[in-house]
Amino acid sequence: MTRIAVVGAGIVGLATAHALRKTGADVTIYESGTPGGGQSAGDGRIFRHAHDDVRLAGFVSSSRTLWRQWEAEFGVELVSDAGAVAIGDSVEDKLRILSDLPHIRVALLAQGQLASALPILADFEGKAMLDVDGGAIRTLAAFRALTESLTEALVADHVLTVQHTSEGDVEIRTGTGVDRFDHAVLSAGRGTAPLARNAGLEIPVELAAHARVTFPVRQDVDTPLPTFQDGSGTFGETGVYAAPSADNRSYSVGLSETTGVRQDGSLADPPALESLAARAAAYVRHALPGLDPEPSGYVHCWVTRLPWGEDGVGIWSTGKISAIAGHNLFKQAPALGEALAETAVSGVVPALLRPEAQLGKA
Ligand SMILES: Cc1cc2nc3c(=O)[nH]c(=O)nc-3n(C[C@H](O)[C@H](O)[C@H](O)COP(=O)(O)OP(=O)(O)OC[C@H]3O[C@@H](n4cnc5c(N)ncnc54)[C@H](O)[C@@H]3O)c2cc1C
């Protein structure tokens, strides 16, 4: 039986292990912390089809199909059916790009339709759209389902090195052991680029830090809430995203802006995280009167971006070691898991995900 190691039990590593299991491989997943505790942390993510790169929109659409298959397999809702709302002038570009993929259902929203789709939003007269098959990813349910089905494959340990041996297989050195595999997949989020470098792969990841703030939904709102992106500037910010919790009682709001990180991993400007959180709260006061502007929770998180775009993603591979990097990967995790499993089994990275393809180019 082929022995494959997956380093990192975030959503991408677990999706990869899940896909590998279906090929009959013997999978071991190394996780130094809690599964789902890294960049995948927190309740809720946005599933949206609109991306600047139409190839990525198509890839995300294939991932939507896989999320539905996971829902059937695990018997639990993993993407809500309330849709994904976007407002601002960029709506026209989003609709134009998605018109090349007619199977993706999108609609322009008139002012009244926007108010009933997103009743927590203040009056807005500009352009608005609904991505009908978008919605809120039920992140916690996804982690519950995947970790339960992969329990015996999970090893709680920190991986220090992943290297080819002179016998042609891959050696993994952890805090407490040494093991050998036929292939290793590095899906360690922030930890991927350093491990990959030791294995001979240079991944041009730019590291940053990010804050997302959660606010209670006011008592009188009982409509299932869609996710939300605001690029309009009407309410004082031009890059805002938001998603509801699974119980619809809270809404998490973040600015797409991040703060820089030095080479050694320290924040260049530590108070900037607080200021990003304060701006999110100020935005809520202006734009989202259906929320109580007193924060009820935070996600402070690392962000790993590739130089060719906010949504850039790629798979690097050398011999029997593969590594993935990119940002905003939650929505495409099921499809990335299949692509990484295919790479591990065949040794060949699917063309769309090779770094030279620059998938997600802005
Ligand atoms: C606040 C926020 C909001 C976001 N919103 C969205 C959104 O709306 N939609 C979307 O699609 N995406 C979104 N993203 C991005 C998305 O969440 C991430 O791209 C995705 O979760 C990355 O998953 P991952 O499995 O690659 O990495 P992680 O979740 O970081 O998993 C990597 C794991 O590897 C482990 N690890 C690291 N190094 C080692 C080591 N040496 N040994 C063992 N284990 C190791 C870590 O502990 C971690 O658990 C958002 C991200 C953040 C932070």
The ligand as an SDF file (V2000), in Angstrom:
LIG
                    3D

 53 58  0  0  0  0  0  0  0  0999 V2000
   -9.7670   35.6790    9.0330 C   0  0  0  0  0  0  0  0  0  0  0  0
   -9.6810   34.9170    7.7590 C   0  0  0  0  0  0  0  0  0  0  0  0
  -10.7550   34.9410    6.8820 C   0  0  0  0  0  0  0  0  0  0  0  0
  -10.7140   34.2150    5.7010 C   0  0  0  0  0  0  0  0  0  0  0  0
  -11.7950   34.2210    4.8770 N   0  0  0  0  0  0  0  0  0  0  0  0
  -11.8430   33.3590    3.8390 C   0  0  0  0  0  0  0  0  0  0  0  0
  -13.0400   33.2190    3.0980 C   0  0  0  0  0  0  0  0  0  0  0  0
  -14.0220   33.8990    3.3610 O   0  0  0  0  0  0  0  0  0  0  0  0
  -13.0650   32.2830    2.1000 N   0  0  0  0  0  0  0  0  0  0  0  0
  -11.9920   31.4900    1.8060 C   0  0  0  0  0  0  0  0  0  0  0  0
  -12.0990   30.6490    0.9030 O   0  0  0  0  0  0  0  0  0  0  0  0
  -10.8380   31.6120    2.4980 N   0  0  0  0  0  0  0  0  0  0  0  0
  -10.7350   32.5180    3.4980 C   0  0  0  0  0  0  0  0  0  0  0  0
   -9.5960   32.6400    4.2390 N   0  0  0  0  0  0  0  0  0  0  0  0
   -8.4230   31.8470    3.8790 C   0  0  0  0  0  0  0  0  0  0  0  0
   -8.5490   30.4100    4.3360 C   0  0  0  0  0  0  0  0  0  0  0  0
   -9.1050   30.3410    5.6320 O   0  0  0  0  0  0  0  0  0  0  0  0
   -7.1640   29.7760    4.2850 C   0  0  0  0  0  0  0  0  0  0  0  0
   -6.6150   29.9450    2.9830 O   0  0  0  0  0  0  0  0  0  0  0  0
   -7.2440   28.2910    4.6000 C   0  0  0  0  0  0  0  0  0  0  0  0
   -7.9120   28.0680    5.8160 O   0  0  0  0  0  0  0  0  0  0  0  0
   -5.8360   27.7240    4.6400 C   0  0  0  0  0  0  0  0  0  0  0  0
   -5.9310   26.3840    5.0420 O   0  0  0  0  0  0  0  0  0  0  0  0
   -4.6230   25.4860    5.1070 P   0  0  0  0  0  0  0  0  0  0  0  0
   -5.0600   24.1210    5.4310 O   0  0  0  0  0  0  0  0  0  0  0  0
   -3.8090   25.7050    3.8710 O   0  0  0  0  0  0  0  0  0  0  0  0
   -3.7290   26.1520    6.2570 O   0  0  0  0  0  0  0  0  0  0  0  0
   -3.9460   26.1550    7.9070 P   0  0  0  0  0  0  0  0  0  0  0  0
   -5.3730   26.1700    8.2120 O   0  0  0  0  0  0  0  0  0  0  0  0
   -3.0750   27.1860    8.4040 O   0  0  0  0  0  0  0  0  0  0  0  0
   -3.3980   24.6990    8.2550 O   0  0  0  0  0  0  0  0  0  0  0  0
   -2.0330   24.4080    8.3420 C   0  0  0  0  0  0  0  0  0  0  0  0
   -1.8170   23.5300    9.5690 C   0  0  0  0  0  0  0  0  0  0  0  0
   -0.4630   23.0800    9.5560 O   0  0  0  0  0  0  0  0  0  0  0  0
   -0.0050   23.0120   10.8890 C   0  0  0  0  0  0  0  0  0  0  0  0
    1.4590   23.0960   10.8410 N   0  0  0  0  0  0  0  0  0  0  0  0
    2.2220   24.1480   10.4450 C   0  0  0  0  0  0  0  0  0  0  0  0
    3.5120   23.8360   10.4880 N   0  0  0  0  0  0  0  0  0  0  0  0
    3.5820   22.5500   10.9370 C   0  0  0  0  0  0  0  0  0  0  0  0
    4.6690   21.6680   11.1880 C   0  0  0  0  0  0  0  0  0  0  0  0
    5.9400   22.0220   10.9820 N   0  0  0  0  0  0  0  0  0  0  0  0
    4.3840   20.4170   11.6490 N   0  0  0  0  0  0  0  0  0  0  0  0
    3.0820   20.0270   11.8350 C   0  0  0  0  0  0  0  0  0  0  0  0
    2.0150   20.8340   11.6140 N   0  0  0  0  0  0  0  0  0  0  0  0
    2.2680   22.0730   11.1480 C   0  0  0  0  0  0  0  0  0  0  0  0
   -0.6520   24.2200   11.5540 C   0  0  0  0  0  0  0  0  0  0  0  0
   -0.7370   24.0350   12.9500 O   0  0  0  0  0  0  0  0  0  0  0  0
   -2.0110   24.2680   10.8820 C   0  0  0  0  0  0  0  0  0  0  0  0
   -3.0210   23.6090   11.6270 O   0  0  0  0  0  0  0  0  0  0  0  0
   -9.5730   33.4280    5.3900 C   0  0  0  0  0  0  0  0  0  0  0  0
   -8.4830   33.4100    6.2560 C   0  0  0  0  0  0  0  0  0  0  0  0
   -8.5260   34.1480    7.4270 C   0  0  0  0  0  0  0  0  0  0  0  0
   -7.3500   34.1030    8.3380 C   0  0  0  0  0  0  0  0  0  0  0  0
  1  2  1  0
  2  3  1  0
  2 52  2  0
  3  4  2  0
  4  5  1  0
  4 50  1  0
  5  6  2  0
  6  7  1  0
  6 13  1  0
  7  8  2  0
  7  9  1  0
  9 10  1  0
 10 11  2  0
 10 12  1  0
 12 13  2  0
 13 14  1  0
 14 15  1  0
 14 50  1  0
 15 16  1  0
 16 17  1  0
 16 18  1  0
 18 19  1  0
 18 20  1  0
 20 21  1  0
 20 22  1  0
 22 23  1  0
 23 24  1  0
 24 25  2  0
 24 26  1  0
 24 27  1  0
 27 28  1  0
 28 29  2  0
 28 30  1  0
 28 31  1  0
 31 32  1  0
 32 33  1  0
 33 34  1  0
 33 48  1  0
 34 35  1  0
 35 36  1  0
 35 46  1  0
 36 37  1  0
 36 45  1  0
 37 38  2  0
 38 39  1  0
 39 40  1  0
 39 45  2  0
 40 41  1  0
 40 42  2  0
 42 43  1  0
 43 44  2  0
 44 45  1  0
 46 47  1  0
 46 48  1  0
 48 49  1  0
 50 51  2  0
 51 52  1  0
 52 53  1  0
M  END
$$$$
